[in-house]
Amino acid sequence: MNIDNIKKEIKEINLTPTEKGALFDRILSSPIISPYAPVPSKWKFIYKSFSYVSLVLFLLIISGGTVAYAALGSIPGDKLYAMKIKVAEPLLDTLSLTKVAKAKREATKAISRLDEAEKLALKEKLTPETRIKLEKNFEKNVANFDDKVKSIESLSEKKVEGLRASFDSSLNSRANNLEKIGEDQKKKRFDKNEKEEPEASLLGIRLRAKASTRKEYSEQKKEERSATKDENENYKRKNQEDN
């Protein structure tokens, strides 16, 4: 790997005028805290200060032609992919302050692993080793997503349903894409008398099975919530009649 070439590529990475404008618009649109507002506890101040520092660091990283920002679009095999996984994504994680935001981040990372697999498959560069590694990371993010969704289940059932539905829809979409890519590659391999199953097909099939399992789970949870709601209404009605 030529260090000089890497340095040259990094120097050529820049935000477009539109991206820079959008970035600074968001900064300028941030609310100004009134000097008459109540003084928060020192622990809240420390927590918020850490969040603001993280935000500033992030803005500094992406505002000048940054490796971490460019790394977000990389895929396995690219020079910046390690930066994406070890720096850019964890940095974005620190900016997710609420439980809902944290759940969305895990969903985003999970789908990102599938998008990476799809891009590699389109280039016919999705190897068994890479597929297994991406799938392992995907499963880890999905487990984290489910844990974080469960942590807010008692607070807002509607929000939880929305999070799960959005993720499951994205999962189905990626499964469709990978299965289609796999079918196209099967035809090409058949013409060449190659019998090996494309990695895109293997991953697509596994994702389809996972999507089906998640759908069954979601339907089961809806039925349980509906039954609980009916029981509560019947209990209230009975109390009103007794009174």
N, C-alpha and C positions, 0 to 999 in steps of 0.2 A: 504494500500500500504506500503510495507516494504522499508524504506529508505536505509537500509544497502544493500538490494538486488539491488536497483537502482544504488547505488554507485558502486557496484561490476560489474554490467552490463556496466556502463559507462567506467570503467577502462579497460574493456576487448575490447572496441571498438578501432580499429586501422586501419590505411591505409595499404594496401598491398604494398610490395616493388615496384610493377609496378605503382601503383597510386602515391606513393611518387616520383618515378623517373620522371613520366610525369609532376608532379607538379613543381619540381625544374628545369626540362628542360625548361618549359615555363618561369620561372623566369630568367634563365640564357640567354634565347634567346631574352629578351627584349632589344630594341635598347638603346645605350648610347648617351645621348645628347651632342653635341659638345660644348666646352666652348666658341666657336666663334658664336654660334647661337644668334639671336636677343633676347633681354630681353623682355619677355612678360609683359603685364600690371599686376598690383598687384591683380586685380580681377581674371584674368586668373590663376595666381599663387595660389590664395586661392581656386579657383574651382578645379584645378588639384590636389592641396595638399589634399583637402578633398577626392577626388577620390582615390588618392594613399593611404591615410590613411585607407579608406574603404577596399581597396585591401589587404593591409597588415593585417588588422584585420581579413579579411576572410581567408587569408593564415595561420594566427596564429591559427584560429579556427579549420581549417581542417587538419593541419599538425601533430597534436599530438595525435590523438585518440579522437576526438571531438564529442561532443553531437550534435552540429548543423549539422555537415556533415552526421552523422548517421541518423539524423532526416529526411533528404531528402527522405529516402526510407520508411518512416513510413506511415501508413494509419490510418483513424479514429478508435479510440479504443486503439491504441498503446500509450505507455507512453510518447513517444517523439513527438507525432503528434502536440501538441500545440507549441512545439519548432520549428517545421517545418513551421507552418503557421505564427507565431509571430516573429520568429528570422531569421531562415535560408533563407526563401523566400524573406523577406524584405531586408536582407543583399545583396542577389543577385540582387535585384532591383536597389540598389544604384550603382552597378557596370555597369549597362546598361546606357551608356552616350549619345548615339545617339537616334534619334527618331525611327529609324529602330530597334535598339537593344531593346528599350523599348516596341515596338509593339511585337517583338518576345518573350519577357519575359511574356507579358500578355497571348499570345497564349500558351506558355509552361505551365503556371499555370492553364489555362483553361483545357488543355488536361490532366494535372496531376490530376485534380479533377475527370475526367472520368476514368483514370487509377485506381484511388483509389476505385471508385465504382465497377469497373470490378474485382479487387482483392477481395473486400468484397463479391461480388456476387458469385465468384468461391468458396468461403468458406461458402456460404449460410448465410452470416452475414450482408447482405445489408438490413437494416430495413427501413420502411417508413420514419422515422425521419431522419436517416442518408442520405437517398436518397434526401430528400427535402433540407437538409442543403447543401449537395454537389452540387446539381443542382442550388441552389441560388448563391453559390460562383462561380460556373461555368458561370452563366449568367452575373455576375458582371465582371469577367475577360474578357468575350467575348465583353461586352459593352466597356470596357477600350481598348481592342485590336482594335475594330472598330474605336473608337475615334482617336487613335494614327495613325492608317492607313490613316484616312481621313486627318490628319494633314500633311502628306507627299504626298498626292495624286497629288498635283500640281507640285511636284518636280520630281517625277519619276513614270509614269504610269506603266512601265514595272515591277518595283520593287513592286509596290502596288499589281499588279496582281499576282506576285509570292508569296507574303505574304498571300494573300487571298486563292490562290489555295492550298498552303501548309497546311494552317489551315483547310480548308474545306475537304481536303483529309484525314487528321488526324481525323476529326470529323466523316466522313463516316466510317472510319475503326473502331472507337470505337463503333459507333452505330451498326455495323455488329456484333462485338464481344458480345455486351450486348444482342442483339436480339438472338444470337445463344445460349448464356448461359441461357437466359430466356426460349427458346424452350426446351432445355434439362431438365430444372427444371420443366417445364409444364408436360413433359412426366412422370417424377418421381411422381409428385403430382397427376396426373391422375390415375396412378397405385395404389395410396393410397386413391383414392376418395377425394382428396383435390381440391377445385375449386378456391382457392385464386390465383390471378394473381401474378407471381413473380415480385419483384421490378425491376429486371434486364430488364424484358420485358417492363414494364412501362417506364423506363428511355430510353431504346433503341428506342421505338416508338416515344417518344418526340424528341429525338435527330435526328431521321430520318426526322421528319417533319421540324425541324430547318435546317437540311442540305439541304432539298429541297427548303426552302425559301431563303436560302443564295445563292443557285445555281441560282435561278430565278433572284435574285438581281444582281449577278455577270454578268449574261448574258445581263440584261438590261443595266448595266453600259458599257459593251463592245459595245452594239448597239449605245448607246449615244455617246461614244467616236468615233466610226466609222462614225456616221452621222456628228459630229463636224469636223472631219478630212476631210470628203468629201466637206463640206461647205467651209472650209478654202482653199482647193485646187481649188474649183470652183471660189472662190473670187479672188485668185491669177491669175488664168488663164484668168479671165475676165479683170483684170487690165492690164495684159500683152497684151491682144488683143486691148484694148483701147489705149494703149501707142504705 
